[in-house]
Amino acid sequence: MDIARASSEASRGAIAFAGSPIDRADNLRADPDALSGLMNWKARLLALDEMMPALDDDGRLAWGTLADAPEDGELVFLGLDRSDGGERACFACVPRQGDAKPRMANPRLWQLMATLDPGDLALYGGARSLIDWHARHRFCAACGEPTKMAKGGWQRDCGACSAQHFPRTDPVTIMLAEHDGRLMLGRGKGWPEGAFSALAGFVEPGETIEEAVAREVFEESGVRVRDVTYVASQPWPFPSQLMIGCHSHADDDALVIDETEMAEIRWFTRDEVASALGGTGPFRAPPRHAIASHLIAWWLEQGA
């Protein structure tokens, strides 16, 4: 298969969940009077079924008004929408409970997300991460007492011990390892047969991104890597990761697979990777909304 064409087709479009079309308006979050003034008839409330997005007749995110919010609901200020020349505040309501299920446990959610345009997907992803954090952090981690929303939903405060809590984002490295013109990809435990992707793992306390890449690759594959470079990043709202895409070079190709995490790890040639991105070949490529797909396409382009 033509490598340049395969990489171009796979990399088409923005990275999923990035590029929200609304202004986050950080300067308004600490101003209760300004926020209150935005809670008027023009304000929009993101329509959700718990954590699931609701779509309108045009397949876009559905919006209601603040009158649709439950009386005891906590409203999170998402930002300002100026798309029509005006200015409307956008809010989302915190659900009764968060979503602790594995990210692939809800096929219907993935079907809905696949239909959203990039702006709507980014807006939904940011809102989902934020309201999920609120739903799962209603009590103080320091003293256990209930917390209250502050700064328009971008903070929670404890009235008992005065602790302040902020929405979390967990950094995850997702990386390609290259050796002698071939690419290392893995299939995790429980993944479908034939599904391969880039290796990934959380950045641990006290290490750099480069150190996390080297450690994770070695832990999962037994391969030492060097010359780590940053490629791209992606917010990943399941529940609140920042995927940090990197590339590295391996010193050798001898694999010692960590069978507690990985079902398979293999080296693939450029032709094999190009075929997989084109829908054929020896493995099933990652979906296009995953940054792994962009990383693999980027790798192909470097050698085209």
Salt bridges, closest charged atoms under 4 A:
GLU9 OE2 - ARG5 NH1 3.33
ASP23 OD2 - ARG82 NH1 2.78
ASP26 OD1 - ARG29 NH1 3.28
GLU50 OE2 - ARG96 NH2 2.46
GLU74 OE2 - ARG156 NH2 3.13
ASP81 OD2 - ARG44 NH2 3.26
ASP81 OD2 - ARG88 NH2 3.19
ASP84 OD2 - ARG88 NH2 3.97
GLU87 OE2 - ARG82 NH2 3.00
ASP99 OD1 - LYS101 NZ 2.96
ASP99 OD2 - ARG128 NH2 2.71
ASP117 OD2 - ARG60 NE 3.15
ASP120 OD2 - ARG60 NE 2.68
ASP132 OD2 - ARG136 NH2 2.75
ASP170 OD1 - ARG168 NH2 2.74
GLU178 OE1 - HIS247 NE2 2.74
GLU178 OE2 - ARG270 NH2 3.82
GLU193 OE2 - ARG187 NH2 3.53
GLU204 OE2 - ARG215 NH1 3.60
GLU207 OE2 - ARG215 NH2 2.60
GLU216 OE2 - ARG215 NH1 3.09
GLU219 OE1 - ARG215 NH1 3.22
ASP227 OD2 - ARG226 NH1 2.62
ASP251 OD1 - ARG226 NE 2.73
ASP253 OD2 - ARG182 NH2 2.55
GLU264 OE2 - ARG187 NE 2.79
